[in-house]
Amino acid sequence: MSTASDPPPLRIRAYGDIAAPEPLRRQVEAILLVSANPRRVAAEPSQAAFLDRWLTPYLADYPEQLLLALDEEQEGRVLGVLTGCPDSLGAEVFRDLHPYYRLFADLHSDYPAHFHINCHPDHRSRGVGSRLVRHFVTLCRGAGLPGVHLVTAPGVRNVGFYRRNGFSDAVERGESGRSYLFLGQRLVAGV
Ligand SMILES: CC(C)(COP(=O)(O)OP(=O)(O)OC[C@H]1O[C@@H](n2cnc3c(N)ncnc32)[C@H](O)[C@@H]1OP(=O)(O)O)[C@@H](O)C(=O)NCCC(=O)NCCS
């Protein structure tokens, strides 16, 4: 008998590979809105503006790196979402969208890929997020990229999650009274 803490049977698929993704997109939006830091949502003039910042560029420009964890038992149910970008330096769109983007720009050539990740609140701590991250790291390694990074805040719970998933190169910086934590992972081809 399976329990709530067992890893659910799931399949990772890229949004760009799905033939009719619209119903999934609505689930993706709902997961982002429910699991984001409420301050981030409240800082935007509307939910649509929040999604324009955190989802639209990834949908438009990186659908192959927008990864969905899909429940294999309930077809079409999204358990978690990873929005990825393989080229943080070249993707100028993020310069104005993410306040910390410029703060760590000097590290982008060593760790060119970045991502954000959100899992449905009912399916956390069951390995879904780790599966998504491992899949993205494998994609980046396969593409020959030298590193991957994400930015979070020092001292928050997800830091342990990222460190357990291999993001051990930490750089902390501050801007406008806020502290940001860059976590990077170097990639070696074929490993
Ligand atoms: C962080 C997150 C993506 C991890 O996915 P997951 O499927 O729960 O992860 P796993 O089961 O592989 O690993 C469990 C770890 O995830 C982290 N985690 C679980 N629930 C979390 C939550 N509500 N908030 C932050 N981190 C959480 C913890 O580090 C946890 O380990 P712990 O129980 O020992 O503290 C997911 O919990 C989530 O969406 N959290 C809220 C949004 C968030 O923090 N996103 C990252 C923004 S930088």
PDBQT file of the ligand as one rigid body, heavy atoms in Angstrom, charges set to zero:
ROOT
HETATM    1  C1  LIG A 201      11.161  23.571  -2.816  1.00  0.00    +0.000 C 
HETATM    2  C2  LIG A 201      10.292  22.556  -3.587  1.00  0.00    +0.000 C 
HETATM    3  C3  LIG A 201      10.345  22.843  -5.075  1.00  0.00    +0.000 C 
HETATM    4  C4  LIG A 201      10.871  21.160  -3.337  1.00  0.00    +0.000 C 
HETATM    5  O1  LIG A 201      10.071  20.183  -3.986  1.00  0.00    +0.000 OA
HETATM    6  P1  LIG A 201       9.658  18.842  -3.184  1.00  0.00    +0.000 P 
HETATM    7  O2  LIG A 201       9.042  17.906  -4.134  1.00  0.00    +0.000 OA
HETATM    8  O3  LIG A 201       8.907  19.239  -1.975  1.00  0.00    +0.000 OA
HETATM    9  O4  LIG A 201      11.151  18.351  -2.802  1.00  0.00    +0.000 OA
HETATM   10  P2  LIG A 201      11.708  16.941  -2.365  1.00  0.00    +0.000 P 
HETATM   11  O5  LIG A 201      10.610  16.048  -1.888  1.00  0.00    +0.000 OA
HETATM   12  O6  LIG A 201      12.558  16.445  -3.482  1.00  0.00    +0.000 OA
HETATM   13  O7  LIG A 201      12.642  17.382  -1.142  1.00  0.00    +0.000 OA
HETATM   14  C5  LIG A 201      12.050  17.811   0.087  1.00  0.00    +0.000 C 
HETATM   15  C6  LIG A 201      12.654  19.121   0.505  1.00  0.00    +0.000 C 
HETATM   16  O8  LIG A 201      12.044  20.192  -0.210  1.00  0.00    +0.000 OA
HETATM   17  C7  LIG A 201      11.988  21.363   0.626  1.00  0.00    +0.000 C 
HETATM   18  N1  LIG A 201      10.601  21.753   0.892  1.00  0.00    +0.000 N 
HETATM   19  C8  LIG A 201       9.532  20.953   1.111  1.00  0.00    +0.000 A 
HETATM   20  N2  LIG A 201       8.436  21.714   1.324  1.00  0.00    +0.000 NA
HETATM   21  C9  LIG A 201       8.829  23.005   1.236  1.00  0.00    +0.000 A 
HETATM   22  C10 LIG A 201       8.165  24.234   1.370  1.00  0.00    +0.000 A 
HETATM   23  N3  LIG A 201       6.862  24.319   1.639  1.00  0.00    +0.000 N 
HETATM   24  N4  LIG A 201       8.878  25.377   1.230  1.00  0.00    +0.000 NA
HETATM   25  C11 LIG A 201      10.206  25.333   0.951  1.00  0.00    +0.000 A 
HETATM   26  N5  LIG A 201      10.903  24.173   0.813  1.00  0.00    +0.000 NA
HETATM   27  C12 LIG A 201      10.207  23.027   0.961  1.00  0.00    +0.000 A 
HETATM   28  C13 LIG A 201      12.670  20.972   1.919  1.00  0.00    +0.000 C 
HETATM   29  O9  LIG A 201      14.064  21.277   1.791  1.00  0.00    +0.000 OA
HETATM   30  C14 LIG A 201      12.438  19.478   1.954  1.00  0.00    +0.000 C 
HETATM   31  O10 LIG A 201      13.340  18.836   2.786  1.00  0.00    +0.000 OA
HETATM   32  P3  LIG A 201      13.025  18.789   4.367  1.00  0.00    +0.000 P 
HETATM   33  O11 LIG A 201      11.663  18.173   4.488  1.00  0.00    +0.000 OA
HETATM   34  O12 LIG A 201      14.128  17.934   4.901  1.00  0.00    +0.000 OA
HETATM   35  O13 LIG A 201      13.046  20.199   4.857  1.00  0.00    +0.000 OA
HETATM   36  C15 LIG A 201       8.804  22.552  -3.124  1.00  0.00    +0.000 C 
HETATM   37  O14 LIG A 201       8.756  22.168  -1.788  1.00  0.00    +0.000 OA
HETATM   38  C16 LIG A 201       8.111  23.893  -3.303  1.00  0.00    +0.000 C 
HETATM   39  O15 LIG A 201       7.481  24.111  -4.319  1.00  0.00    +0.000 OA
HETATM   40  N6  LIG A 201       8.206  24.764  -2.261  1.00  0.00    +0.000 N 
HETATM   41  C17 LIG A 201       7.552  26.063  -2.293  1.00  0.00    +0.000 C 
HETATM   42  C18 LIG A 201       8.111  26.984  -3.354  1.00  0.00    +0.000 C 
HETATM   43  C19 LIG A 201       9.626  27.172  -3.259  1.00  0.00    +0.000 C 
HETATM   44  O16 LIG A 201      10.223  27.314  -2.194  1.00  0.00    +0.000 OA
HETATM   45  N7  LIG A 201      10.246  27.187  -4.464  1.00  0.00    +0.000 N 
HETATM   46  C20 LIG A 201      11.645  27.493  -4.616  1.00  0.00    +0.000 C 
HETATM   47  C21 LIG A 201      11.804  28.994  -4.739  1.00  0.00    +0.000 C 
HETATM   48  S1  LIG A 201      13.533  29.439  -4.823  1.00  0.00    +0.000 SA
ENDROOT
TORSDOF 0
